[in-house]
Amino acid sequence: MVNLEAVWDRTSEFVGERRADVIPIALLLLFVPIGLMSNLMPLIGRQPSVRNIALALAAVALGIVTIWGHLALTALVLKAGGWKTAVRTGAERLPVAVLISLIEMAVLVLAVAPIFVVFAMSGIMSDATPAGSVPTMGLEPAVFILVYGVVVAIVGLVLLARLLLVNAALVGERRGVSALIRSLALTRGMTLKLVGLVLLYIIVSQVAGLATKTVFGAILGLLTLGNDNATLATVITTTLVALVQTGFTTLATVFTARLFLAVRDVRETIVELV
């Protein structure tokens, strides 16, 4: 059985010992794109236009860079070499990682599609609903959306937990799409622990991000006093939140790579004993 506390201890030790390699990857491939995305997303309007399309494409490109960052940090843990070698390894595995992300996104879209279908059949359309009016829905569609939404959320959370080791399998074993199956196999029997771990991470990271946004947003807002510097205050606050998110993301990525090593060692030991 894998001891998650021991994995966390090894994660902390690794980050402390290899911070000279971890920091460049975290700053260049995680903090910069996350910060830029956080400031770009509010600028993207709902109406299609050249400007909005360009901003959306830029956000997608930045999202791909963050995937590269995850792969590079994973390579730093699993492979020998410094941060430059890890960045090159991450770049090599990036096309497969993007393909897997598209597959996961397609599955997610198909999973939530029935909810939007029910909304459409109930006549609740964002463009068709008059401004200022409250859309109404029958009891049966509402119950379906509630029950189906809860089921999708639970199944999605379980799958998220079971697929934590996909990037590690991509990098450590140079797998392709089969990394999805490999992660499911390695995490068998650990579902409840991993679900709890994912929930804990989501809660702590979101609370930390919200606290940073609230505190620094309030302080900078008081300093600007509604002047033209308010936009600058918003950018600074968003950037600080991105820095906090980068810290949590870095720790989570290193943790999953260390978890991959621990789980793989246990699985291989069991196979050898059998």
N, C-alpha and C positions, 0 to 999 in steps of 0.2 A: 504494500500500500504506500502511495506517495504521500509524504508529509508536506503539506502546503506551507507550514511555518518554516520548515527547513529550506524550501525553495525560496521563500521570501528573504531569508537570511542570506542565501547565496546571491540573490538579486542585489541586496544592499551592498554586500561585499564587492560584487562586480562593478557596480556603479561607482563606488568609492575608489576602487583600485584603478579602473579604466576611465576615469572621468575626463582625462585628456583626449580620449578617443570618442567618448560618448557625447561630450558637449558640442564639438563641431557638427556632428550628424544631427543632433537635436535642434541646434540653432538654424542650420542651413536648410534642412529637409523637413523640419516639422514646424518650428516657431515661425519662420518667414512665411511659408504658405498658409499656415493657420491664421496668422495675423492679417495677411492680405485678404484671405477669404472672409474673415469676420468683418472687415471694413468694406468689402465689395458687395456682399450679399444684400445689405439694405438698399443698395443703389439699383438693384435689378428690379425693374417694373414688371407689371403683369401683362402689359400690352406688347406684342411683338414689334420690335424695331431693331435697326442696325446696332444701336447702342446697347440695348438689352441683350441681344444675341451675342455681341462681343464680350460683354461682361459675364454672361453665362458660360461661354467657352473658356474664358480666363479662369473662372471658378473651377470648371472641370479639370483644366490643366493643373491648377494648384492642388486639386484633390489627388491627381495622379502623382504629383511630387510627394505628397504625404505618404502615399503607398510606398514610394521609393524609400522614404525615410524609415518606415517600418521594416522593410526588407534589409536595409543597411544595418540597422541596429540588431536585427536578428542575426545577420551574417557576422557582426562583430562578436556576438556571443558564441556562435556555433563554429566559426572558422578562425583559423590563425591569421594574424596580420593586424595592421592598424586601421584607422578610420578610412583612409583612402582606399585600401583594399576592400573594405566592407562596402563602401559606396559603389565601387565597380561591380562587386558581386550582386548588390541590390539592383543595379542597372541591368545586369544580365537576366535576372529573374523577373524584371518588371513587366514585360509583355504577358507572361503567363499569369502573373498576379492580377493584371488589369482584366484579362479574360475571365478569370474566376470571379472578380468583382462584378463584371457584367452579368455573369450567370446568376450570381446571388441576387443582383438587382432585378433581373427578369423574374426570378422565382418570387421575390417580394411583391412585385407589381401584380403578378398573377394571383397571389394570395389575397391581396387587398382589393382586387378588381370587383368582386361581388358586392362590396360595400358601396362603391361608387355606382354600380349598376342599380342597386336598390334606391340610392339617392335620386338617380335620374328617373327611375320608374315612379318615384313618389312626387316628381315634379319639382324637386329641390335642385335647382341649377343656379350657380353663382351669377351667370349672365341674365337668367330669366327672372330672378327674384328682384322685385323692386327695392330700391334703396330705402333703408329705414324700416322695412317690413320684417316681421319674424316668420320664417318658413314653418309650416306645420307638417306633421307626418302622422300616418296612422299607427295604431298600436302594434300590429303585426310586423311591419317593416322596422319599427324602432326596436322591438324585442330581438328580431333577427340580427340587426346591426350590433346590438349590445352583446348578445351571446357569441356571435361569430367573431366580433372584435376581441373579446376576452380570450377565445380559443386561439386565434391567430397570435395574440400577444404572448400567450403561454408557450405555444409551439415555437414561436420565433425566439423567445428567450432561451429555451432549451437548445435549439439549433445554434444560437450564438455561442452558448457555452461549449457545446460539443465541437464547434469549428474553431476554437481558439488556437489550435496548433497548425492551422493551414499554412500560414507563412513560414513557420519553422520547418514543416515538411517540404515546402517549396525550396527553401534554401539549404537545409541540412541534408536532405536526401535527393535534391534536384528533381523533384517530381513535377508533373504537370497537373492537369485537372484531377488526377487521382489523389492529389493532396487532400481533397475533400473527404474521400473515403478513408484515407490514412488517419486524418484527424478524428473521424468518427470511431475508428477502430481503437486508437490510442486512448481516447477518453471514455471508453466503455466502462461502466461501473462507477464513474466519477460524476455523474450528472448533477446530483443534488449539491455536492460540494462546489462544483464549478458554477452552477446557477447562483448559489449564495455568494460566491466570489464576484461574479459579474454584477449582481445587484448591489453589493457593497461598494464596488468600484464606481458604479453609476451614481449612487447616492452621494458618496464622499466627494467625487470630482465635481458633480453638479452643485453641491452645497458650497464647495470652495470657490468655484467660478462665480456663483451668485453673490457670495460674500464679497469677493474682490470687486465685482461690478457695482454692488451697492455702496460699499465704503468709499472706493476711489471715485465713483461717479458722483456721490454726494459731495465729497471734498472738492473735486475739480469744478463741480457745478456751482458751489458757493464762491469759489475763487473767480469764476468767469462772470457771475452775477448777470447772466443773460446776455452778455455782449457777443460780438462776433466770434470770440474765442471759444464759444460753446461747441462748435464743430470740432475744434482741436481737442477740447476736453473729451469729447466722445471718442475720438480716435485714440487718444492716450488710454482711456479706460478700456476700450476694446482690445488694445494691444497688451495691456496688463493681464486681462482675462486670458488672452491667447498664450501668454507666458505661463500662466498657471496650468492651462490645458496641456501645454507642451510638457511640463514636468510630470503630470499624471500619465500622459501618453507614453513618455519615455520609460517610466517605471513599469507600466503595464506591458510594453513590448519586450523589455528585457526579462520581465517575469515569465511571460509565456514562452520565451526561448529557453529559459532555465527549466521551466516546467516540462517542455518537450524532452529535454535531456533526461530529466528524472523519470518521466513516464516511460520513455523508450528503454531506459536501463532496466526498469522493473519488468516490462513486458518481455524483453529479450531474456531476462533471467528465468521468468516463468516458462518460456518456450524451451529453454535449455534443460530445465528440470524435468519437464514433461518428456 
